[in-house]
Amino acid sequence: MRVILLGPPGAGKGTQAGRIAETFGIPHISTGDILRANVRAGTELGTKARSFMDAGDLVPDDVILGMMGDRLGEDDAKDGFLFDGFPRTVPQAEALEKLLIESDQPIDVVLRMLVDTKEVVQRLTGRRTCTGCGAVYHVDYDPPQTDGVCGKCGGELVQRDDDSEDVVLNRLEVYRRSTEPLEEFYWGRGLLRDVEAVGSVDDVGDRIIAILREVE
Ligand code: AP5
């Protein structure tokens, strides 16, 4: 199964991805996670990406496409994948489509996660992320048992550099300008399905799994 999760920053893509990936036995491929790992490791890719990420702007398409071309070539992506945060521009979607046609691996569904702006600002400014295992918490909606400590690995919980309110507002504007046009792109190809992404994490997950079972 080949799935794209589409939705604004804070829609809950990363939160839902683990369960979806496990249920359908496909790798969760998050461009944000790959980029952050490169920033932490101080690679050339991370150095190129960092200033864009810190400002809440998009990393240039050529950088992303090179990175994702490599990732798609890995063995675990041959029989399916869950993309989280990619594609994010029409040129990225066109390049992905070309790549997948060449390898006869068409996308099965693009899930658009619906949530309003006020809610995503609250979600992102309250998000805390584990520096050890990457687990995601929220100070109000999903607090850790011990303040600042990850319940899964004991790592330190921090606020992502791009989760301050001013950067979040820019990310939302960038989403509207550069990523929303993908809705029409995929609607035109009959691949777009909507899911209400508000409510408990389990309820949203159940709705997503039900849609994916229909297209499986
Ligand atoms: P990326 O990491 O992809 O960030 P994003 O798309 O902005 O998405 P987020 O990770 O912020 O949100 P999410 O939807 O995963 O929400 P989450 O599940 O964590 O990208 C970061 C940067 O990298 C970009 O700005 C850009 O610079 C660069 N980049 C990445 N991909 C790129 C690309 N393809 N092209 C160019 N540049 C690229 O949830 C958020 C919070 O809400 C959490 O605290 C969670 O606990 C809480 N929450 C989740 N679900 C619920 C719920 N149902 N109810 C209550 N709270 C909830």
Residues whose N, C-alpha, C, O or C-beta is under 5 A from the ligand:
A	BS01	AP5	G7 P8 P9 G10 A11 G12 K13 G14 T15 T31 G32 D33 F52 M53 G56 D57 L58 V59 I64 D84 G85 F86 P87 R88 R123 L124 G126 R127 R128 V136 Y137 H138 Y141 D142 A197 G199 S200 V201 V204
